[in-house]
Amino acid sequence: MLAEKYERGAKRYWDEFYKRHQDKVGCGAGNTIFPVIASYPDVFVYACDFSSRAIELVKMHKGFKESCVSVFVSDLTADDLCKEISPSSVDIVTMPNGYVLFRDYAAGDLAQEKLSGKAQKINDNFYVRGDGTVSFQ
């Protein structure tokens, strides 16, 4: 099945994605982390990504400080985050002053429309991009 092919190769596809695009795309390379740290200097951020290459990009960023960021590779569908983050030690959803930061995509948004228009649908709401990375919309 086509979906299984892309699931098996997901790590390789995402590592290649970050190799090509470096820090120009996605929060996986720190594009969300560093503006938050700049706005809230006392915050401590736990950040993870499926791609080890993305994690290395975060660590190479000029704003990276181990005193502010703990960054690690994780497959959120299989890994136990409690190995990296102590239970009840942080609120991983809310930000300072009670703001909630969500970076998400919606059904029918432009990203989904672009993928569905190119016959890249491999299952219900599951799409493959030209570089092999997948998106569940």
Wavefront OBJ file of the C-alpha trace (Angstrom):
o trace
v 0.000 0.000 0.000
v 1.258 3.479 -0.900
v 0.590 4.954 2.560
v 2.732 2.259 4.204
v 5.633 3.042 1.874
v 5.677 6.671 2.984
v 5.219 5.793 6.653
v 8.206 3.408 6.529
v 10.391 6.030 4.839
v 9.150 9.013 6.855
v 12.351 9.631 8.818
v 14.486 9.567 5.661
v 12.081 11.879 3.793
v 12.038 14.443 6.629
v 15.822 14.368 7.024
v 16.160 15.023 3.270
v 13.567 17.811 3.526
v 15.653 19.644 6.148
v 18.852 18.968 4.225
v 17.376 20.824 1.234
v 15.545 23.612 3.048
v 17.749 24.109 6.133
v 16.168 26.678 8.464
v 13.977 28.343 5.816
v 10.866 26.312 6.682
v 8.843 24.844 9.512
v 8.922 25.155 13.281
v 11.048 21.992 13.369
v 14.078 24.142 12.525
v 13.331 26.626 15.309
v 11.238 29.158 13.417
v 8.706 29.152 16.256
v 11.081 28.546 19.173
v 13.375 31.535 18.753
v 10.718 34.262 18.417
v 9.085 32.903 21.605
v 12.418 33.012 23.459
v 13.078 36.534 22.160
v 9.671 37.701 23.408
v 9.820 35.856 26.737
v 13.453 35.643 27.898
v 12.562 33.727 31.087
v 10.716 30.931 29.280
v 12.085 27.403 29.007
v 11.111 25.505 25.858
v 11.014 21.780 25.280
v 11.093 21.122 21.552
v 11.181 17.936 19.547
v 11.053 16.906 15.934
v 10.935 13.651 14.023
v 14.029 14.651 12.047
v 17.490 14.589 13.635
v 18.592 17.067 10.958
v 15.945 19.561 12.174
v 17.237 19.184 15.722
v 20.779 19.933 14.551
v 19.519 23.076 12.780
v 17.968 24.263 16.049
v 21.217 23.628 17.920
v 23.216 25.562 15.296
v 20.900 28.602 15.449
v 22.591 31.722 16.850
v 19.798 32.077 19.434
v 20.139 28.545 20.814
v 21.027 28.338 24.509
v 20.825 25.107 26.470
v 19.684 27.182 29.435
v 16.488 28.092 27.506
v 15.823 25.120 25.221
v 15.830 21.358 25.559
v 15.627 19.934 22.055
v 15.442 16.267 21.123
v 14.388 13.813 18.429
v 11.031 12.156 19.007
v 8.359 10.290 17.119
v 5.276 11.514 18.956
v 3.257 8.589 17.668
v 5.536 6.055 19.372
v 7.927 7.664 21.871
v 7.254 8.394 25.529
v 7.796 12.133 26.101
v 8.219 11.464 29.827
v 11.721 10.199 29.030
v 12.669 13.772 28.098
v 10.162 15.846 30.076
v 9.312 15.054 33.691
v 5.585 14.445 34.225
v 3.771 17.499 35.586
v 6.939 19.602 35.331
v 5.647 21.934 32.617
v 2.517 22.897 30.815
v 3.438 22.068 27.248
v 0.429 23.736 25.690
v 0.020 27.084 27.428
v 2.485 29.906 27.130
v 3.194 32.851 29.496
v 0.211 35.014 30.398
v -2.167 32.176 29.572
v -1.808 32.390 25.810
v -2.129 29.171 23.853
v 0.083 28.681 20.837
v -1.198 26.320 18.184
v 0.379 25.951 14.802
v -2.034 23.857 12.834
v -3.630 23.439 9.473
v -7.341 23.152 8.749
v -9.404 20.949 6.482
v -9.951 22.753 3.213
v -7.125 25.247 3.744
v -4.725 26.266 0.999
v -2.131 23.627 1.938
v -4.692 20.846 1.540
v -6.114 22.301 -1.646
v -2.660 22.461 -3.231
v -2.038 18.799 -2.436
v -5.446 17.496 -3.485
v -5.225 19.328 -6.799
v -2.107 17.367 -7.746
v -3.484 13.842 -7.219
v -1.260 13.404 -4.169
v -3.953 11.920 -1.956
v -2.907 8.453 -0.755
v -5.667 7.910 1.808
v -8.451 9.876 3.515
v -6.947 13.271 4.390
v -3.456 11.779 3.935
v -1.263 13.319 1.248
v 2.275 12.872 -0.034
v 4.302 15.850 -1.185
v 6.694 15.697 -4.127
v 9.656 15.228 -1.771
v 8.105 12.173 -0.077
v 7.113 13.888 3.152
v 3.516 13.294 4.145
v 0.790 15.455 5.572
v -2.366 14.479 7.367
v -4.852 17.265 6.717
l 1 2 3 4 5 6 7 8 9 10 11 12 13 14 15 16 17 18 19 20 21 22 23 24 25 26 27 28 29 30 31 32 33 34 35 36 37 38 39 40 41 42 43 44 45 46 47 48 49 50 51 52 53 54 55 56 57 58 59 60 61 62 63 64 65 66 67 68 69 70 71 72 73 74 75 76 77 78 79 80 81 82 83 84 85 86 87 88 89 90 91 92 93 94 95 96 97 98 99 100 101 102 103 104 105 106 107 108 109 110 111 112 113 114 115 116 117 118 119 120 121 122 123 124 125 126 127 128 129 130 131 132 133 134 135 136 137
